[in-house]
Amino acid sequence: MRLELSPAVEADLRAHAREAHPQECCGLLIGILPDDFGAPQQRLAAEESLRLDNTWETETRGRRYQIDSSVFARLERELAERGRGVLGVYHSHPNHAAWPSPFDLDHAWPSYAYLIVSVRDGVDRDARVWLLSADRNSFVEGSVVQENAPCP
Amino acid sequence: MPVTLLIPAALRPYTDKKASVSVKAETVAEAVAALTAKHEGLAKHLLDENGVLRNFVNLYLHDRDVRSLQGNETPLKDGDELLIVPAIAGGETLTETLTKEEIARYNRHLIMPEVGMAGQLKLKNARVLMIGAGGLGAPMGLYLAAAGVGRIGIVDFDTVDDSNLQRQILYGQSVVGTPKIEAAKRRLEDLNPTLEIIGHETRLSAANALGLFSDYDLVVDGTDNFPTRYLVNDACALTGIPNVYASIFRFEGQVSVFWAEKGPCYRCLYPEPPPPGLVPSCAEGGVLGVLPGVVGALQATEAIKLLLGIGEPLIGTLLTFDALEMNFRKLKLRKDPKCALCGENPTITTLVDYERFCGVQQQEVKPVSEEKEMTVEELKKKLDADEDFVLLDVREPHEIEICKIAQSVVIPMGEVPDRLSEIPKDKPIVVQCRSGARSAKITGLLKSKGYDAVNLAGGILAWAEKIDPSLPTY
């Protein structure tokens, strides 16, 4: 999987991660759904990022995120009307590496790009993107590239 | 009857890219079963190992979550549309169950409705950072570990010393000389092996505090000096976590909870530290051994209440304890709107140099640069050569009972100004105390009165260390 982020999208989601620190932030990556959406070789281009409220109960919000599903349902409908869809989900890992946790794996959906931004001491560090494997047993790391960057 | 399931884009790779699938079903359960029978690849994403709908899969019927209707048994009508909505969640793995052994261990908690299974799980998932594993840290560590706080971090860089055992009940004779972190970890892991005890063998500083604190839910401060107290307060406010504070001296203690989001912080109370040397530490003034036991247990109580979210924590309240009178008093504390840290227009937005803020450096540098001091070796030579001079010990009578240099004359510090006539002006005077701080002040006083006085560097502690190891120290 290859996830393209425009500099503006990347800057915005990193800013979100910093502002939410030490709590965990979450949001969606929006763009045109490719024909092979969900395939391991998919190429996704995020046109915008959408900040969402973390609805997990306050005391554990620093360590988990949750997106209200009624909000999600409404968004998917609205996006479909303008030919867009949810490409994936981003969230931050305060003081942890940008690797998915067992909890992330348990709760992951297929097809979506899961982008994780590591934040330490209020500073955003690396961002890595992950795709759930077809057997649900693991995540496969994809590549994050800046839009217009040459192909590796 | 025929109903339609609307498939989110993420699941369409499993439905041959179809956005909707029609099945025949009477209930929600039947519809899901029919869908997964038709498209087998969907089953592992929608259902768990037991065939139950995964808790992050939501089904909506006419914009209502079927869980709020009759769940799986919700009846369906001809032409109904069932929308599958991903519940998006992730984050750290938190424990959601207790093992059989833990249930046995925490029985006395579990049978109280105020704690119960939900509360015990809160404790298990909680992360508490203890600053210092000394007099206060010892009972706090023991009670937090016994209560089942899942992750306990300990910041300390000291080793266990004989003089600690009078009150630091985490340690015994066998671990004297061992780093406190190591000894504390061993003791707490023995007390409760289900926990994660993390040792941070470092001096807490402006450079590492924010990084350390943001890994924890709560800080319990067991330190005994002003620079660290301000550092802990500021770092807690900047990371948004509560600080369970205490201080102890001789027979008295104080406890409060400083949580800038919900009440005052330490700076609301004391915007500036006292001048260095004005407030004596326990090492100088002494402390009743059981006092940190009482006060540390109070701190542990407050920490556990905050983690459980029960009772009235000491936010905005200072609890004072007097062991001699055996009374507790509660004083109201107000949040200062002008507080430089947590007020309306804060000027402190990052950590500063706390040693300098509390004037510690200036205090330590002064005597060295201005005054020539005598070493214990030089004193030994003078005594051996039987030179004519006076060795003046300015310590208190109860200190003299512990140890004394044989040839010294004793006048307690506070009595010197009134007893100057007893000190000969025609002889050199060497002034001595325990470590050299009080005697430096008296040396200055004597010099100002025209005496030929010099301070003994390091006091009787240095004498015991370098000249006469047979002397007991304190």
Interface residues (C-beta under 8 A of the other chain):
Chain A: H21 P22 E24 C26 L33 F37 G38 A39 W56 E59 T60 G62 R63 R64 Y65 Q66 I67 S69 S70 F72 A73 E76 G85 V86 V89 H91 P94 N95 H96 P100 S101 P102 F103 D104 H107 A108 W109 P110 S111 Y112 Y114 R120 D121 G122 A134 D135 R136
Chain B: P8 A9 A10 L11 R12 P13 Y14 G41 K44 H45 F56 N58 Y60 D63 D65 L83 V85 P86 A87 I88 A89 G90 G91 E92 T93 L94 K122 N125 L210 G211 S214 D215 D217 T239 G240 G309
